[in-house]
Structure formats: structure tokens, C-alpha cells
């Protein structure tokens, strides 16, 4: 059966399913992030190193971050910081979800990556809104003096998913563009 003979209703359901199933990953990332943060808050006093692995290569330490990445914006007035680091990112995440559902240009793989980014984003927004002390960060990695930093800024599970999924998404989009360009040139030669 070719796609031309598939009823329109089936195509819509199939497309909707391909858009809904990756949302499981979004929810899973959010839940995993919040569970790890809950465990850190419950079991590790603030500013305390609880575990060290491989010497001091990886440490689990409980810190809070009132700012964005690398504590940027932590010195802003609380009301301005709330708007800049909570409200605006929440609007961006919701806008991204709208695009996610309206667009049919993403591959199934890209949808999973987008959901990873969104899950991490919602995890940190949740902290900014419901934890007035700041976002819970706890993964501390030695950086060996690269870029003048002995240790990489402390981060959390949400940050990890945002970065890894965003990098993979960019690679995927570039790869897709290259393939489409090659296909276009191959069609022009025919």
C-alpha cells in the first residue's frame, strides 16, 4: 500500500503519534532531573561535597544558582531576574512546543532530541519558579585549567540533557541539510 492510498485520517493520526510519543522523553527527562535534585536537596547540605569519583575528577556537591548558565544574571534584581530567567524562557519553551506540533519538517529522531532539550529546559524553569534559593546544581567536573577554569561550572541533569540533545540536534539538522543539497544536485543532473 503506497502512502497515496492511505486515508487522510490515518496520515493525521500517524503524524500525531509521531509527535506525541517523543513527549514521553520530555516527561522522563523532567522527572529524572527533579528526582535527582530532590535527592541532592534531601541528602546533601548546601555547599557540601558528598562524593568524589576518580580522585576529584567528578564530585557531587550541592550548590544553588540564581542565574542562568555559568551564573550569568545572578546579580540582577530579583524581580528583573524572575522576568528574564523564568518568564521569558518559559515563553520560549512554550513557543518551541507550538512549533514542535505545527511543523512537519522534523525527523522522528529530531523530535526526540527536541523533547530532550525541552525536558531539561522545563526542569530548570521549574526550579527557578518553585525554588527561591535557585536552581539546584550538583555535578562538578574537573576541567584541568582549560579556558582558565580548574573546574567546569557546576551543573545538573537538566543542563546535561539540554546541551547533549542540542548539540546532537544541530548535527542532525546540518546532516539533513547536506543530504537534501546532495539529493537536489543529483536530481538536477538527471
RODO-2510 file (C-alpha; in nm, 4 decimals, decimal comma):
residues 190
     n   res          X          Y          Z
     1     x     0,0000     0,0000     0,0000
     2     x     0,1555     0,3339    -0,1023
     3     x     0,1162     0,6483     0,1022
     4     x    -0,1116     0,7872    -0,1713
     5     x    -0,3740     0,5229    -0,0940
     6     x    -0,3633     0,5744     0,2855
     7     x    -0,6711     0,7619     0,4051
     8     x    -0,6041     1,1218     0,5147
     9     x    -0,7364     1,0441     0,8644
    10     x    -0,4741     0,7715     0,9096
    11     x    -0,1939     1,0044     0,7995
    12     x    -0,3018     1,2620     1,0588
    13     x    -0,3161     1,0034     1,3367
    14     x     0,0228     0,8633     1,2382
    15     x     0,1738     1,2128     1,2305
    16     x     0,0168     1,2977     1,5639
    17     x     0,1504     0,9747     1,7155
    18     x     0,4986     1,0553     1,5866
    19     x     0,4682     1,3902     1,7593
    20     x     0,3225     1,2574     2,0854
    21     x     0,5438     0,9543     2,1524
    22     x     0,8690     1,1552     2,1956
    23     x     0,6921     1,3607     2,4636
    24     x     0,7491     1,0572     2,6870
    25     x     1,1176     1,1501     2,6721
    26     x     1,0379     1,5119     2,7674
    27     x     0,8449     1,3928     3,0737
    28     x     1,1171     1,1376     3,1569
    29     x     1,3953     1,3963     3,1397
    30     x     1,1945     1,6363     3,3544
    31     x     1,1162     1,3637     3,6109
    32     x     1,4756     1,2338     3,6220
    33     x     1,6042     1,5886     3,6700
    34     x     1,3602     1,6654     3,9511
    35     x     1,4211     1,3322     4,1276
    36     x     1,7976     1,3855     4,1259
    37     x     1,7561     1,7410     4,2541
    38     x     1,5181     1,6212     4,5275
    39     x     1,7728     1,3593     4,6387
    40     x     2,0521     1,6169     4,6453
    41     x     1,8481     1,8674     4,8472
    42     x     1,7328     1,5968     5,0890
    43     x     2,0692     1,4264     5,1430
    44     x     2,3480     1,6799     5,0871
    45     x     2,3795     2,0012     5,2897
    46     x     2,4207     2,3161     5,0827
    47     x     2,7812     2,3818     4,9672
    48     x     2,8947     2,0365     5,0774
    49     x     3,0867     1,7860     4,8651
    50     x     2,9280     1,4485     4,9320
    51     x     3,1010     1,2163     4,6838
    52     x     3,4208     1,2231     4,4804
    53     x     3,4922     0,9835     4,1958
    54     x     3,8220     0,9124     4,0188
    55     x     4,0130     1,1292     4,2646
    56     x     3,8479     1,4666     4,2257
    57     x     3,7614     1,4326     3,8552
    58     x     3,3870     1,4124     3,9327
    59     x     3,2275     1,5395     4,2517
    60     x     2,8692     1,5555     4,3732
    61     x     2,8193     1,8837     4,5557
    62     x     2,5022     2,0747     4,6477
    63     x     2,5037     2,4338     4,5210
    64     x     2,2352     2,6767     4,4086
    65     x     2,2382     2,9017     4,1048
    66     x     2,0205     3,2122     4,0930
    67     x     2,1389     3,2945     3,7423
    68     x     2,1396     3,1239     3,4060
    69     x     2,4298     2,9252     3,2614
    70     x     2,7582     2,9969     3,4412
    71     x     2,5583     3,2032     3,6985
    72     x     2,5029     3,4838     3,4462
    73     x     2,2407     3,7224     3,5762
    74     x     2,2631     3,6101     3,9390
    75     x     2,3399     3,9669     4,0495
    76     x     2,0286     4,1146     3,8857
    77     x     1,7410     4,2468     4,0957
    78     x     1,5069     3,9628     4,1959
    79     x     1,2056     4,0941     4,0008
    80     x     1,4078     4,1542     3,6831
    81     x     1,5800     3,8171     3,7231
    82     x     1,2394     3,6458     3,7565
    83     x     1,1204     3,8002     3,4308
    84     x     1,4465     3,7481     3,2416
    85     x     1,5281     3,3965     3,3650
    86     x     1,1836     3,2479     3,4354
    87     x     0,9078     3,4149     3,2387
    88     x     1,0890     3,4718     2,9080
    89     x     1,2418     3,1207     2,8932
    90     x     0,9011     2,9736     2,9764
    91     x     0,7505     3,1671     2,6836
    92     x     1,0333     3,0411     2,4582
    93     x     0,9765     2,6793     2,5695
    94     x     0,6024     2,7052     2,5064
    95     x     0,6693     2,8647     2,1665
    96     x     0,9088     2,5780     2,0868
    97     x     0,6362     2,3275     2,1780
    98     x     0,3935     2,5048     1,9448
    99     x     0,6474     2,4847     1,6607
   100     x     0,7139     2,1208     1,7517
   101     x     0,3472     2,0342     1,6968
   102     x     0,2797     2,2599     1,3987
   103     x     0,5849     2,1671     1,1935
   104     x     0,6143     1,8505     0,9899
   105     x     0,9756     1,9233     0,8944
   106     x     1,1411     1,7448     1,1881
   107     x     1,2539     1,3857     1,1605
   108     x     1,1430     1,1395     1,4240
   109     x     1,4979     1,1424     1,5680
   110     x     1,4986     1,5232     1,5805
   111     x     1,1682     1,5178     1,7680
   112     x     1,3274     1,3042     2,0420
   113     x     1,6195     1,5464     2,0642
   114     x     1,3872     1,8473     2,0809
   115     x     1,1992     1,6775     2,3646
   116     x     1,5289     1,6221     2,5480
   117     x     1,6084     1,9928     2,5236
   118     x     1,2552     2,0884     2,6309
   119     x     1,2547     1,8417     2,9223
   120     x     1,5775     1,9895     3,0549
   121     x     1,4530     2,3427     2,9969
   122     x     1,1319     2,2774     3,1859
   123     x     1,3333     2,1143     3,4675
   124     x     1,5371     2,4286     3,5242
   125     x     1,2378     2,6612     3,4802
   126     x     1,0555     2,4576     3,7455
   127     x     1,3447     2,5227     3,9848
   128     x     1,3534     2,8935     3,9056
   129     x     0,9829     2,9268     3,9761
   130     x     0,9428     2,6926     4,2747
   131     x     1,2857     2,7087     4,4431
   132     x     1,3512     3,0685     4,5521
   133     x     1,7048     2,9702     4,6605
   134     x     1,7878     2,8987     4,2960
   135     x     1,8355     2,6104     4,0556
   136     x     1,9874     2,3028     4,2206
   137     x     2,3237     2,2158     4,0650
   138     x     2,5327     1,9229     4,1825
   139     x     2,7597     1,7766     3,9118
   140     x     3,1108     1,9184     3,9478
   141     x     3,3758     1,8131     3,6944
   142     x     3,7472     1,8902     3,6858
   143     x     3,8356     2,0934     3,3757
   144     x     4,2166     2,0785     3,4013
   145     x     4,2715     2,4506     3,3510
   146     x     4,1078     2,4599     3,0079
   147     x     3,9864     2,8110     2,9237
   148     x     4,1318     2,9235     3,2576
   149     x     3,8947     2,7074     3,4624
   150     x     4,0202     2,4448     3,7037
   151     x     3,6651     2,3094     3,7383
   152     x     3,3744     2,3352     3,4957
   153     x     3,0798     2,5335     3,6400
   154     x     2,8603     2,3011     3,8450
   155     x     2,5561     2,1770     3,6533
   156     x     2,2629     1,9344     3,6803
   157     x     2,0839     1,6637     3,4827
   158     x     1,8634     1,9181     3,3015
   159     x     2,1693     2,1109     3,1830
   160     x     2,3234     1,7860     3,0580
   161     x     2,0202     1,6930     2,8509
   162     x     1,9847     2,0444     2,7103
   163     x     2,3483     2,0541     2,5974
   164     x     2,3807     1,6990     2,4637
   165     x     2,0453     1,6984     2,2851
   166     x     2,1003     2,0494     2,1440
   167     x     2,4420     1,9533     2,0042
   168     x     2,3028     1,6330     1,8509
   169     x     2,0073     1,8296     1,7094
   170     x     2,2364     2,0821     1,5408
   171     x     2,4458     1,7986     1,3941
   172     x     2,1289     1,6266     1,2743
   173     x     1,9919     1,9420     1,1102
   174     x     2,3255     2,0111     0,9366
   175     x     2,3422     1,6488     0,8204
   176     x     1,9846     1,6722     0,6886
   177     x     2,0636     1,9939     0,5006
   178     x     2,3733     1,8377     0,3423
   179     x     2,1750     1,5297     0,2333
   180     x     1,8959     1,7447     0,0883
   181     x     2,1501     1,9535    -0,1030
   182     x     2,3146     1,6383    -0,2421
   183     x     1,9740     1,4997    -0,3449
   184     x     1,8830     1,8302    -0,5082
   185     x     2,2084     1,8313    -0,7095
   186     x     2,1554     1,4662    -0,8072
   187     x     1,8028     1,5484    -0,9304
   188     x     1,9313     1,8455    -1,1316
   189     x     2,1845     1,6174    -1,3086
   190     x     1,9097     1,3792    -1,4229
***
